Amino acid sequence: MNDIDRSNLLSAPFHNSTALVGQYTMRPLNLASYDVLLRTGNPLFTGGETPNENSAEFTGAVLGFIFAQCAPWPQVVKVSFDAQAFREASLIFCGEISPAEINLAINTLKQQARELEAAQVDILHDPSEKK
């Protein structure tokens, strides 16, 4: 894969945000939201064990993830410096959106993650292929 193809694949997920969640267009995955999620100690991003899917910690992590990608960015940044305020804002935001919107947000984020993952993998070439 050449540098232009890799660049196009890596940048595509950052520009294809079509899901509407809570009347807001979802932001694509980006370094700024990763920074917020790391700063707030989101267990899905801190590198530790992923919480059990039936736990309150996992639910809180998912709601924080949705809030960071879907809520108005100034609000996300403002509350991200206080972990408790961030959790409360996440609960309020996610409490006001429908279960269908939550599922849409999760599925869109999974798709974006798959696109980023695929863009980072080199396609192996046949070793018998001449250059």
C-alpha positions as a Markdown table, in Angstrom:
| # | Residue | x | y | z |
|---|---|---|---|---|
| 1 | Met | 0.0 | 0.0 | 0.0 |
| 2 | Asn | 1.5 | 3.3 | -1.0 |
| 3 | Asp | 1.6 | 6.5 | 1.2 |
| 4 | Ile | -1.3 | 8.1 | -0.8 |
| 5 | Asp | -3.6 | 5.1 | -0.3 |
| 6 | Arg | -2.7 | 4.9 | 3.4 |
| 7 | Ser | -3.3 | 8.6 | 3.8 |
| 8 | Asn | -6.7 | 8.4 | 2.1 |
| 9 | Leu | -7.8 | 5.4 | 4.1 |
| 10 | Leu | -6.7 | 6.9 | 7.4 |
| 11 | Ser | -8.4 | 10.2 | 6.7 |
| 12 | Ala | -11.6 | 8.9 | 5.3 |
| 13 | Pro | -13.1 | 7.9 | 8.8 |
| 14 | Phe | -12.3 | 11.4 | 10.0 |
| 15 | His | -14.5 | 13.0 | 7.3 |
| 16 | Asn | -17.5 | 10.6 | 7.0 |
| 17 | Ser | -19.7 | 11.4 | 9.9 |
| 18 | Thr | -23.4 | 11.0 | 9.0 |
| 19 | Ala | -25.1 | 9.7 | 12.1 |
| 20 | Leu | -27.4 | 12.1 | 14.0 |
| 21 | Val | -27.5 | 11.5 | 17.7 |
| 22 | Gly | -29.5 | 13.7 | 20.0 |
| 23 | Gln | -30.0 | 16.2 | 17.1 |
| 24 | Tyr | -26.2 | 16.5 | 16.8 |
| 25 | Thr | -24.0 | 15.1 | 14.0 |
| 26 | Met | -21.6 | 12.6 | 15.5 |
| 27 | Arg | -18.0 | 13.6 | 15.4 |
| 28 | Pro | -15.6 | 11.0 | 13.9 |
| 29 | Leu | -13.0 | 9.4 | 16.1 |
| 30 | Asn | -10.2 | 11.9 | 16.6 |
| 31 | Leu | -7.2 | 12.6 | 18.9 |
| 32 | Ala | -9.1 | 15.3 | 20.8 |
| 33 | Ser | -11.8 | 12.9 | 21.9 |
| 34 | Tyr | -9.2 | 10.2 | 22.7 |
| 35 | Asp | -7.5 | 12.9 | 24.9 |
| 36 | Val | -10.8 | 13.6 | 26.7 |
| 37 | Leu | -11.5 | 9.9 | 27.2 |
| 38 | Leu | -8.0 | 9.2 | 28.6 |
| 39 | Arg | -8.1 | 12.3 | 30.8 |
| 40 | Thr | -11.5 | 11.2 | 32.3 |
| 41 | Gly | -10.2 | 7.7 | 33.0 |
| 42 | Asn | -12.5 | 5.9 | 30.6 |
| 43 | Pro | -11.7 | 2.2 | 31.2 |
| 44 | Leu | -12.2 | 1.5 | 27.5 |
| 45 | Phe | -9.2 | 3.7 | 26.8 |
| 46 | Thr | -6.9 | 3.5 | 29.8 |
| 47 | Gly | -5.3 | 0.3 | 28.7 |
| 48 | Gly | -6.4 | -1.8 | 31.6 |
| 49 | Glu | -8.9 | -4.7 | 31.5 |
| 50 | Thr | -12.3 | -3.9 | 29.9 |
| 51 | Pro | -15.0 | -4.0 | 32.5 |
| 52 | Asn | -17.6 | -6.8 | 32.4 |
| 53 | Glu | -20.4 | -5.9 | 29.9 |
| 54 | Asn | -23.1 | -6.2 | 32.6 |
| 55 | Ser | -21.3 | -3.8 | 35.0 |
| 56 | Ala | -22.1 | -0.3 | 35.9 |
| 57 | Glu | -18.5 | 0.7 | 35.1 |
| 58 | Phe | -18.9 | -0.6 | 31.5 |
| 59 | Thr | -22.2 | 1.2 | 31.0 |
| 60 | Gly | -20.6 | 4.4 | 32.3 |
| 61 | Ala | -17.7 | 4.0 | 30.0 |
| 62 | Val | -20.0 | 3.5 | 27.0 |
| 63 | Leu | -22.1 | 6.5 | 27.9 |
| 64 | Gly | -18.9 | 8.6 | 28.3 |
| 65 | Phe | -17.8 | 7.4 | 24.9 |
| 66 | Ile | -21.1 | 8.4 | 23.3 |
| 67 | Phe | -21.1 | 11.8 | 25.1 |
| 68 | Ala | -17.5 | 12.6 | 23.9 |
| 69 | Gln | -18.5 | 11.8 | 20.3 |
| 70 | Cys | -22.0 | 13.2 | 20.1 |
| 71 | Ala | -22.5 | 16.1 | 22.6 |
| 72 | Pro | -21.7 | 19.7 | 21.7 |
| 73 | Trp | -17.9 | 19.9 | 21.8 |
| 74 | Pro | -17.6 | 23.0 | 24.1 |
| 75 | Gln | -19.7 | 21.2 | 26.7 |
| 76 | Val | -17.6 | 18.0 | 26.4 |
| 77 | Val | -14.3 | 19.9 | 26.8 |
| 78 | Lys | -15.6 | 22.1 | 29.7 |
| 79 | Val | -16.7 | 19.2 | 31.9 |
| 80 | Ser | -13.8 | 16.9 | 30.9 |
| 81 | Phe | -11.5 | 18.5 | 33.4 |
| 82 | Asp | -13.7 | 17.2 | 36.3 |
| 83 | Ala | -14.4 | 13.4 | 36.2 |
| 84 | Gln | -17.5 | 13.7 | 38.3 |
| 85 | Ala | -18.9 | 16.5 | 36.1 |
| 86 | Phe | -18.1 | 14.5 | 33.0 |
| 87 | Arg | -20.0 | 11.5 | 34.4 |
| 88 | Glu | -23.0 | 13.6 | 35.3 |
| 89 | Ala | -23.0 | 15.3 | 31.9 |
| 90 | Ser | -22.7 | 11.9 | 30.1 |
| 91 | Leu | -25.7 | 10.6 | 32.1 |
| 92 | Ile | -27.8 | 13.7 | 31.4 |
| 93 | Phe | -26.9 | 13.7 | 27.6 |
| 94 | Cys | -27.5 | 10.0 | 27.1 |
| 95 | Gly | -30.6 | 10.0 | 29.3 |
| 96 | Glu | -32.1 | 12.5 | 26.8 |
| 97 | Ile | -31.5 | 10.3 | 23.7 |
| 98 | Ser | -33.4 | 7.3 | 22.6 |
| 99 | Pro | -32.2 | 3.7 | 22.9 |
| 100 | Ala | -32.2 | 3.6 | 19.0 |
| 101 | Glu | -29.8 | 6.6 | 19.0 |
| 102 | Ile | -27.6 | 5.0 | 21.5 |
| 103 | Asn | -27.4 | 1.9 | 19.3 |
| 104 | Leu | -26.7 | 4.0 | 16.3 |
| 105 | Ala | -23.9 | 5.8 | 18.1 |
| 106 | Ile | -22.3 | 2.5 | 19.2 |
| 107 | Asn | -22.6 | 1.0 | 15.8 |
| 108 | Thr | -21.2 | 4.1 | 14.1 |
| 109 | Leu | -18.2 | 4.2 | 16.5 |
| 110 | Lys | -17.6 | 0.4 | 15.9 |
| 111 | Gln | -17.6 | 1.1 | 12.1 |
| 112 | Gln | -15.2 | 4.0 | 12.4 |
| 113 | Ala | -12.9 | 1.9 | 14.5 |
| 114 | Arg | -13.0 | -0.9 | 11.9 |
| 115 | Glu | -12.2 | 1.6 | 9.2 |
| 116 | Leu | -9.2 | 3.0 | 11.1 |
| 117 | Glu | -8.0 | -0.5 | 11.9 |
| 118 | Ala | -8.2 | -1.5 | 8.2 |
| 119 | Ala | -6.4 | 1.6 | 7.1 |
| 120 | Gln | -3.4 | 0.8 | 9.4 |
| 121 | Val | -2.9 | -2.8 | 8.1 |
| 122 | Asp | -0.5 | -3.3 | 5.2 |
| 123 | Ile | -1.8 | -5.7 | 2.6 |
| 124 | Leu | 0.7 | -8.5 | 2.1 |
| 125 | His | 1.9 | -8.8 | -1.5 |
| 126 | Asp | 2.7 | -12.1 | -3.2 |
| 127 | Pro | 6.5 | -12.7 | -2.7 |
| 128 | Ser | 6.8 | -14.1 | -6.2 |
| 129 | Glu | 5.4 | -10.8 | -7.6 |
| 130 | Lys | 8.1 | -8.8 | -9.5 |
| 131 | Lys | 8.7 | -5.2 | -8.6 |
